[in-house]
Amino acid sequence: MTEFEKMIAGELYNPADDELYELRTKAHRLCQDYNKLYDTDEEAREKILRELMPNADPDMYLQGPVYFDYGINIYTGKNFYANFSLTILDVCPVTIGDNVMIGTNVSLLTPVHPLKWQERNELLEYAKPIIIGDNCWLAGNVTVTGGVKIGSGSVIGAGSVVTRDIPPDVFAAGVPCRVIKQIQ
């Protein structure tokens, strides 16, 4: 099994692997290229996104700047919108449903670092996927950690840190994020 296959499967892997290094370097370069463009450079921005995020629906708008680890592990539905400074560390798949809106400075972080210092010292890590359902809104400065599923129709309040699953059709907020109320 390659380090890439281990990474996607959520197993311990070595991120210093040559193939992973090349994939990250390419994604980081494409992010920088995208971030340098004006909003009005729509054709050039779209071309970069097609290469950076081949598994994303083309019907999206990313304000920029964007920061992705790989890009190839991001899957989006239709009408995806993200405001300034979106960070997605897509070591494992990040799946974003239809009609999802993301506020400024949101981070979707799949990597998990081992608790055992021996494994960290060997530069090993693993990751857990993130799934965001349809019709969700993540407000500004939200952080979502690996292994989390956010149910369709839910809203995550500004500044929240989402460390566990959120059911559908709720407003949730806080550190750690918790359900505040059902959305009627």
Disulfide bonds with the S-S distance in Angstrom:
none
